[in-house]
Amino acid sequence: MLPQAGEFYFLWEICSGGIEEGNTVRTFGRLTTYDARISEAILSVHRNSIDYQLQVRTSLVEPFEARIGSEYMVLGEIETAAGICSNIPVIQARLLMDADGVNLPLLERAVQEQRKYFQQRVARDALETEIETNKRDV
């Protein structure tokens, strides 16, 4: 059985604490620190005058060429905090790739448009189901 593909969350959404442990997520951020000895890295994003950080466990993706200051995309599962920074969210990376050159503002906009489309589709499906139910009742 293949693992989940992961829903896209922005780093600031993950840091808000609304994502449950075990959920598969995709996100991106700038690599600010990396410690190969303990297989942990920190991704960060600055948004609306706030710095958000995500601890990334890298044991499943090593060896990788860590470039401090580069943008990275990560796919993995949310875990409980235990490591170099226990006050920030933790993700066990299954995939960690360099995202330098990716137009991140455009990616953010695309994710928001996709979410909007899915919300509209769910609302439309619910309305259609309600109409079908009402037709049967008449």
MDTraj code that builds the backbone (N, CA, C; nanometers):
import mdtraj as md
import numpy as np

residues = "MET LEU PRO GLN ALA GLY GLU PHE TYR PHE LEU TRP GLU ILE CYS SER GLY GLY ILE GLU GLU GLY ASN THR VAL ARG THR PHE GLY ARG LEU THR THR TYR ASP ALA ARG ILE SER GLU ALA ILE LEU SER VAL HIS ARG ASN SER ILE ASP TYR GLN LEU GLN VAL ARG THR SER LEU VAL GLU PRO PHE GLU ALA ARG ILE GLY SER GLU TYR MET VAL LEU GLY GLU ILE GLU THR ALA ALA GLY ILE CYS SER ASN ILE PRO VAL ILE GLN ALA ARG LEU LEU MET ASP ALA ASP GLY VAL ASN LEU PRO LEU LEU GLU ARG ALA VAL GLN GLU GLN ARG LYS TYR PHE GLN GLN ARG VAL ALA ARG ASP ALA LEU GLU THR GLU ILE GLU THR ASN LYS ARG ASP VAL".split()
xyz = np.array([
    [0.0841, -0.1180, 0.0000],
    [0.0000, 0.0000, 0.0000],
    [0.0886, 0.1244, 0.0000],
    [0.0584, 0.2154, -0.0882],
    [0.1371, 0.3372, -0.0994],
    [0.0978, 0.4379, 0.0084],
    [0.1930, 0.5187, 0.0534],
    [0.1584, 0.6242, 0.1506],
    [0.0763, 0.7339, 0.0850],
    [0.0102, 0.8138, 0.1678],
    [-0.0719, 0.9246, 0.1188],
    [0.0131, 1.0254, 0.0421],
    [-0.0489, 1.0932, -0.0544],
    [0.0209, 1.1936, -0.1345],
    [0.0463, 1.3210, -0.0562],
    [-0.0360, 1.3491, 0.0432],
    [-0.0161, 1.4667, 0.1271],
    [-0.0912, 1.5874, 0.0776],
    [-0.1627, 1.6493, 0.1685],
    [-0.2342, 1.7717, 0.1368],
    [-0.1388, 1.8898, 0.1544],
    [-0.1504, 1.9879, 0.0666],
    [-0.0614, 2.1025, 0.0732],
    [-0.1062, 2.1972, 0.1840],
    [-0.0168, 2.2249, 0.2765],
    [-0.0379, 2.3242, 0.3811],
    [0.0795, 2.4209, 0.3771],
    [0.0514, 2.5463, 0.4025],
    [0.1596, 2.6423, 0.4130],
    [0.2230, 2.6284, 0.5496],
    [0.3494, 2.6621, 0.5572],
    [0.4229, 2.6450, 0.6814],
    [0.3548, 2.7168, 0.7972],
    [0.2998, 2.8353, 0.7729],
    [0.2324, 2.9096, 0.8792],
    [0.1047, 2.8398, 0.9234],
    [0.0423, 2.7623, 0.8371],
    [-0.0756, 2.6859, 0.8773],
    [-0.0361, 2.5687, 0.9661],
    [0.0737, 2.5050, 0.9336],
    [0.1239, 2.3945, 1.0155],
    [0.1615, 2.4467, 1.1533],
    [0.2253, 2.5631, 1.1577],
    [0.2684, 2.6214, 1.2856],
    [0.1515, 2.6646, 1.3729],
    [0.0344, 2.6841, 1.3144],
    [-0.0819, 2.7243, 1.3938],
    [-0.1324, 2.6100, 1.4801],
    [-0.0861, 2.4880, 1.4524],
    [-0.1221, 2.3735, 1.5350],
    [-0.2503, 2.3048, 1.4964],
    [-0.3071, 2.3381, 1.3829],
    [-0.4347, 2.2800, 1.3429],
    [-0.4244, 2.1458, 1.2725],
    [-0.3030, 2.0945, 1.2528],
    [-0.2859, 1.9696, 1.1809],
    [-0.2526, 1.8592, 1.2805],
    [-0.3278, 1.7515, 1.2723],
    [-0.3130, 1.6428, 1.3676],
    [-0.1891, 1.5591, 1.3390],
    [-0.1368, 1.4994, 1.4448],
    [-0.0220, 1.4102, 1.4332],
    [-0.0580, 1.2939, 1.3417],
    [0.0356, 1.2570, 1.2553],
    [0.0148, 1.1470, 1.1623],
    [-0.0341, 1.1900, 1.0259],
    [-0.0861, 1.3128, 1.0142],
    [-0.1324, 1.3612, 0.8837],
    [-0.0149, 1.3779, 0.7887],
    [-0.0372, 1.3438, 0.6631],
    [0.0631, 1.3626, 0.5595],
    [0.0443, 1.5008, 0.4988],
    [0.1522, 1.5781, 0.4938],
    [0.1454, 1.7151, 0.4439],
    [0.2586, 1.7427, 0.3463],
    [0.2362, 1.8440, 0.2635],
    [0.3391, 1.9001, 0.1765],
    [0.3512, 2.0477, 0.2117],
    [0.4723, 2.0984, 0.2146],
    [0.4936, 2.2403, 0.2431],
    [0.6292, 2.2833, 0.1885],
    [0.6619, 2.4099, 0.2081],
    [0.7909, 2.4614, 0.1627],
    [0.8413, 2.5664, 0.2605],
    [0.9709, 2.5916, 0.2554],
    [1.0323, 2.6947, 0.3377],
    [1.1808, 2.7046, 0.3090],
    [1.2433, 2.8039, 0.3680],
    [1.3869, 2.8257, 0.3510],
    [1.4632, 2.7444, 0.4552],
    [1.5638, 2.6701, 0.4113],
    [1.6466, 2.5916, 0.5021],
    [1.7348, 2.6865, 0.5819],
    [1.7125, 2.6911, 0.7127],
    [1.7901, 2.7833, 0.7961],
    [1.8967, 2.7130, 0.8783],
    [1.8713, 2.5885, 0.9168],
    [1.9736, 2.5110, 0.9871],
    [1.9622, 2.3648, 0.9471],
    [2.0758, 2.2943, 0.9576],
    [2.0776, 2.1510, 0.9303],
    [2.1878, 2.0877, 1.0135],
    [2.1536, 1.9819, 1.0841],
    [2.2501, 1.9074, 1.1647],
    [2.2471, 1.7620, 1.1192],
    [2.3462, 1.7232, 1.0386],
    [2.3514, 1.5881, 0.9829],
    [2.3740, 1.4828, 1.0915],
    [2.4386, 1.5199, 1.2005],
    [2.4652, 1.4223, 1.3075],
    [2.3372, 1.3676, 1.3687],
    [2.2348, 1.4539, 1.3810],
    [2.1086, 1.4103, 1.4414],
    [1.9939, 1.4076, 1.3398],
    [2.0266, 1.4276, 1.2128],
    [1.9289, 1.4217, 1.1030],
    [1.8105, 1.5136, 1.1257],
    [1.8390, 1.6399, 1.1538],
    [1.7325, 1.7384, 1.1735],
    [1.7675, 1.8695, 1.1044],
    [1.6645, 1.9297, 1.0484],
    [1.6790, 2.0585, 0.9804],
    [1.5641, 2.1484, 1.0242],
    [1.5798, 2.2774, 0.9978],
    [1.4733, 2.3743, 1.0254],
    [1.4431, 2.4483, 0.8951],
    [1.3139, 2.4471, 0.8575],
    [1.2661, 2.5300, 0.7471],
    [1.1944, 2.6486, 0.8080],
    [1.2064, 2.7640, 0.7458],
    [1.1380, 2.8816, 0.7985],
    [1.0777, 2.9633, 0.6848],
    [0.9766, 3.0404, 0.7236],
    [0.9079, 3.1319, 0.6317],
    [0.8769, 3.2585, 0.7095],
    [0.8956, 3.3723, 0.6450],
    [0.8591, 3.5009, 0.7047],
    [0.7314, 3.5470, 0.6356],
    [0.6241, 3.5667, 0.7151],
    [0.4959, 3.6082, 0.6578],
    [0.4278, 3.7039, 0.7539],
    [0.3833, 3.8161, 0.7025],
    [0.3131, 3.9169, 0.7822],
    [0.3893, 3.9530, 0.9102],
    [0.5157, 3.9802, 0.8958],
    [0.6034, 4.0228, 1.0061],
    [0.6257, 3.9156, 1.1122],
    [0.5960, 3.7906, 1.0802],
    [0.6160, 3.6802, 1.1750],
    [0.7035, 3.5748, 1.1091],
    [0.7990, 3.5222, 1.1863],
    [0.8825, 3.4119, 1.1391],
    [0.8228, 3.2806, 1.1877],
    [0.7975, 3.1887, 1.0956],
    [0.7455, 3.0561, 1.1281],
    [0.8551, 2.9542, 1.1018],
    [0.8643, 2.8529, 1.1882],
    [0.9662, 2.7500, 1.1724],
    [0.9061, 2.6115, 1.1839],
    [0.9635, 2.5198, 1.1084],
    [0.9206, 2.3808, 1.1075],
    [1.0445, 2.2929, 1.1211],
    [1.0424, 2.2047, 1.2185],
    [1.1514, 2.1094, 1.2355],
    [1.1291, 1.9935, 1.1400],
    [1.2328, 1.9545, 1.0676],
    [1.2237, 1.8464, 0.9699],
    [1.3210, 1.7364, 1.0096],
    [1.2683, 1.6172, 1.0309],
    [1.3531, 1.5003, 1.0561],
    [1.3919, 1.4447, 0.9194],
    [1.5217, 1.4348, 0.8961],
    [1.5716, 1.4036, 0.7625],
    [1.6285, 1.2624, 0.7492],
    [1.6125, 1.1774, 0.8481],
    [1.6755, 1.0446, 0.8461],
    [1.6336, 0.9599, 0.7261],
    [1.5116, 0.9771, 0.6752],
    [1.4645, 0.8965, 0.5620],
    [1.5079, 0.9507, 0.4262],
    [1.5637, 1.0704, 0.4220],
    [1.6004, 1.1319, 0.2943],
    [1.7503, 1.1565, 0.2811],
    [1.8261, 1.1046, 0.3736],
    [1.9704, 1.1273, 0.3671],
    [2.0383, 1.0193, 0.2849],
    [2.1500, 1.0509, 0.2264],
    [2.2158, 1.1804, 0.2317],
    [2.1528, 1.2777, 0.1321],
    [2.1492, 1.4032, 0.1713],
    [2.1057, 1.5066, 0.0778],
    [2.1983, 1.6254, 0.0920],
    [2.2096, 1.7010, -0.0159],
    [2.2999, 1.8152, -0.0181],
    [2.2273, 1.9370, 0.0370],
    [2.2449, 1.9607, 0.1651],
    [2.1777, 2.0730, 0.2312],
    [2.2481, 2.2031, 0.1949],
    [2.1697, 2.2975, 0.1470],
    [2.2232, 2.4306, 0.1166],
    [2.1462, 2.5313, 0.2004],
    [2.2096, 2.5785, 0.3062],
    [2.1477, 2.6766, 0.3951],
    [2.1115, 2.8006, 0.3128],
    [1.9884, 2.8488, 0.3319],
    [1.9403, 2.9657, 0.2598],
    [1.8593, 2.9318, 0.1360],
    [1.8624, 2.8062, 0.0927],
    [1.7847, 2.7649, -0.0240],
    [1.6422, 2.7289, 0.0171],
    [1.5519, 2.7389, -0.0795],
    [1.4132, 2.6982, -0.0583],
    [1.4029, 2.5472, -0.0779],
    [1.3251, 2.4826, 0.0084],
    [1.3027, 2.3387, -0.0014],
    [1.1547, 2.3096, 0.0095],
    [1.1123, 2.2040, -0.0617],
    [0.9772, 2.1506, -0.0461],
    [0.9916, 2.0186, 0.0274],
    [0.8962, 1.9923, 0.1173],
    [0.9012, 1.8698, 0.1967],
    [0.7658, 1.8009, 0.1919],
    [0.7697, 1.6686, 0.1878],
    [0.6522, 1.5834, 0.1965],
    [0.6784, 1.4867, 0.3099],
    [0.5852, 1.4786, 0.4042],
    [0.6049, 1.3874, 0.5155],
    [0.4904, 1.3908, 0.6136],
    [0.5114, 1.3259, 0.7278],
    [0.4071, 1.3143, 0.8288],
    [0.4379, 1.4014, 0.9502],
    [0.3324, 1.4620, 1.0045],
    [0.3449, 1.5430, 1.1254],
    [0.3684, 1.4489, 1.2427],
    [0.4653, 1.4830, 1.3269],
    [0.4995, 1.4020, 1.4436],
    [0.5020, 1.4884, 1.5685],
    [0.5140, 1.4217, 1.6831],
    [0.5276, 1.4939, 1.8091],
    [0.6677, 1.5525, 1.8181],
    [0.6784, 1.6631, 1.8880],
    [0.8065, 1.7327, 1.9006],
    [0.8980, 1.6603, 1.9978],
    [1.0200, 1.6391, 1.9548],
    [1.1267, 1.5851, 2.0400],
    [1.2551, 1.5994, 1.9607],
    [1.3346, 1.6947, 1.9953],
    [1.4572, 1.7155, 1.9191],
    [1.5194, 1.8496, 1.9501],
    [1.5749, 1.9121, 1.8469],
    [1.6516, 2.0335, 1.8693],
    [1.5648, 2.1517, 1.9098],
    [1.4408, 2.1544, 1.8693],
    [1.3521, 2.2665, 1.9022],
    [1.2139, 2.2124, 1.9340],
    [1.1854, 2.1834, 2.0582],
    [1.0590, 2.1178, 2.0921],
    [0.9386, 2.2110, 2.0904],
    [0.9591, 2.3410, 2.0687],
    [0.8456, 2.4340, 2.0666],
    [0.7947, 2.4630, 1.9258],
    [0.8431, 2.3901, 1.8247],
    [0.7955, 2.4101, 1.6883],
    [0.7462, 2.2761, 1.6328],
    [0.6566, 2.2804, 1.5332],
    [0.6049, 2.1562, 1.4750],
    [0.7162, 2.0729, 1.4113],
    [0.6900, 1.9426, 1.4006],
    [0.7888, 1.8486, 1.3472],
    [0.7265, 1.7695, 1.2334],
    [0.8032, 1.7501, 1.1276],
    [0.7598, 1.6649, 1.0171],
    [0.8704, 1.5644, 0.9874],
    [0.8315, 1.4372, 0.9720],
    [0.9254, 1.3329, 0.9293],
    [0.9225, 1.3318, 0.7776],
    [1.0306, 1.3770, 0.7167],
    [1.0349, 1.3927, 0.5715],
    [1.0478, 1.2590, 0.5000],
    [0.9636, 1.2392, 0.3987],
    [0.9770, 1.1274, 0.3051],
    [1.0414, 1.1758, 0.1763],
    [1.0232, 1.3043, 0.1502],
    [1.0791, 1.3675, 0.0316],
    [1.1211, 1.5082, 0.0706],
    [1.2412, 1.5449, 0.0348],
    [1.2923, 1.6792, 0.0618],
    [1.3683, 1.7205, -0.0625],
    [1.3163, 1.8229, -0.1308],
    [1.3807, 1.8623, -0.2556],
    [1.4045, 2.0118, -0.2624],
    [1.5120, 2.0456, -0.3269],
    [1.5484, 2.1854, -0.3463],
    [1.4424, 2.2510, -0.4347],
    [1.3921, 2.3654, -0.3912],
    [1.2878, 2.4359, -0.4658],
    [1.3356, 2.5713, -0.5150],
    [1.4667, 2.5926, -0.5163],
    [1.5178, 2.7175, -0.5738],
    [1.4740, 2.7243, -0.7192],
    [1.4262, 2.8391, -0.7607],
    [1.3788, 2.8567, -0.8967],
    [1.2287, 2.8388, -0.9110],
    [1.1641, 2.7810, -0.8087],
    [1.0185, 2.7669, -0.8110],
    [0.9583, 2.9023, -0.7753],
    [0.8593, 2.9451, -0.8497],
    [0.7917, 3.0712, -0.8213],
    [0.6960, 3.0462, -0.7049],
    [0.7416, 3.0669, -0.5821],
    [0.6635, 3.0334, -0.4632],
    [0.5370, 3.1176, -0.4473],
    [0.5382, 3.2484, -0.4788],
    [0.4119, 3.3222, -0.4736],
    [0.3075, 3.2655, -0.5712],
    [0.3511, 3.2218, -0.6881],
    [0.2593, 3.1617, -0.7838],
    [0.2091, 3.0260, -0.7329],
    [0.2969, 2.9482, -0.6697],
    [0.2568, 2.8210, -0.6096],
    [0.1521, 2.8443, -0.5010],
    [0.1750, 2.9446, -0.4167],
    [0.0789, 2.9781, -0.3111],
    [-0.0569, 3.0134, -0.3717],
    [-0.0553, 3.0935, -0.4754],
    [-0.1806, 3.1332, -0.5409],
    [-0.2513, 3.0117, -0.6022],
    [-0.1738, 2.9214, -0.6620],
    [-0.2314, 2.8016, -0.7226],
    [-0.2961, 2.7125, -0.6161],
    [-0.2314, 2.6971, -0.5016],
    [-0.2876, 2.6169, -0.3928],
    [-0.4170, 2.6802, -0.3429],
    [-0.4190, 2.8107, -0.3288],
    [-0.5401, 2.8793, -0.2833],
    [-0.6540, 2.8632, -0.3847],
    [-0.6231, 2.8719, -0.5134],
    [-0.7249, 2.8524, -0.6171],
    [-0.7766, 2.7087, -0.6162],
    [-0.6875, 2.6123, -0.5955],
    [-0.7292, 2.4727, -0.5884],
    [-0.8225, 2.4497, -0.4701],
    [-0.7883, 2.5065, -0.3561],
    [-0.8734, 2.4943, -0.2373],
    [-1.0111, 2.5546, -0.2636],
    [-1.0134, 2.6711, -0.3272],
    [-1.1387, 2.7384, -0.3587],
    [-1.2238, 2.6508, -0.4509],
    [-1.1618, 2.5904, -0.5509],
    [-1.2328, 2.5028, -0.6434],
    [-1.2925, 2.3836, -0.5690],
    [-1.2126, 2.3185, -0.4837],
    [-1.2625, 2.2025, -0.4098],
    [-1.3769, 2.2400, -0.3161],
    [-1.3694, 2.3561, -0.2525],
    [-1.4785, 2.4015, -0.1658],
    [-1.6053, 2.4234, -0.2470],
    [-1.5929, 2.4847, -0.3647],
    [-1.7088, 2.5069, -0.4511],
    [-1.7667, 2.3740, -0.4992],
    [-1.6808, 2.2801, -0.5312],
    [-1.7274, 2.1497, -0.5775],
    [-1.8026, 2.0756, -0.4673],
    [-1.7525, 2.0800, -0.3456],
    [-1.8208, 2.0161, -0.2333],
    [-1.9561, 2.0816, -0.2099],
    [-1.9596, 2.2149, -0.2144],
    [-2.0864, 2.2860, -0.1951],
    [-2.1855, 2.2524, -0.3065],
    [-2.1382, 2.2457, -0.4293],
    [-2.2244, 2.2122, -0.5438],
    [-2.2777, 2.0696, -0.5297],
    [-2.1918, 1.9757, -0.4901],
    [-2.2345, 1.8368, -0.4725],
    [-2.3381, 1.8255, -0.3611],
    [-2.3195, 1.9001, -0.2534],
    [-2.4156, 1.8980, -0.1429],
    [-2.5498, 1.9537, -0.1881],
    [-2.5471, 2.0595, -0.2673],
    [-2.6705, 2.1190, -0.3190],
    [-2.7424, 2.0220, -0.4121],
    [-2.6673, 1.9565, -0.4993],
    [-2.7271, 1.8593, -0.5912],
    [-2.7891, 1.7426, -0.5147],
    [-2.7229, 1.6966, -0.4107],
    [-2.7760, 1.5886, -0.3278],
    [-2.9049, 1.6318, -0.2597],
    [-2.9074, 1.7548, -0.2097],
    [-3.0276, 1.8076, -0.1449],
    [-3.1434, 1.8187, -0.2434],
    [-3.1150, 1.8642, -0.3653],
    [-3.2197, 1.8757, -0.4682],
    [-3.2740, 1.7378, -0.5035],
    [-3.1843, 1.6392, -0.5195],
    [-3.2277, 1.5020, -0.5509],
    [-3.3155, 1.4461, -0.4385],
    [-3.2783, 1.4712, -0.3150],
    [-3.3544, 1.4238, -0.2001],
    [-3.4928, 1.4889, -0.1993],
    [-3.4986, 1.6177, -0.2246],
    [-3.6262, 1.6905, -0.2270],
    [-3.7166, 1.6409, -0.3397],
    [-3.6592, 1.6053, -0.4555],
    [-3.7368, 1.5538, -0.5679],
    [-3.8023, 1.4203, -0.5309],
    [-3.7259, 1.3359, -0.4605],
    [-3.7779, 1.2060, -0.4204],
    [-3.8893, 1.2193, -0.3178],
    [-3.8778, 1.3210, -0.2333],
    [-3.9767, 1.3399, -0.1276],
    [-4.1085, 1.3948, -0.1813],
    [-4.1057, 1.4583, -0.2985],
    [-4.2265, 1.5205, -0.3540],
    [-4.3118, 1.4223, -0.4254],
])
top = md.Topology()
chain = top.add_chain()
for i, resn in enumerate(residues, 1):
    res = top.add_residue(resn, chain, resSeq=i)
    for name in ("N", "CA", "C"):
        top.add_atom(name, md.element.get_by_symbol(name[0]), res)
traj = md.Trajectory(xyz[None], top)
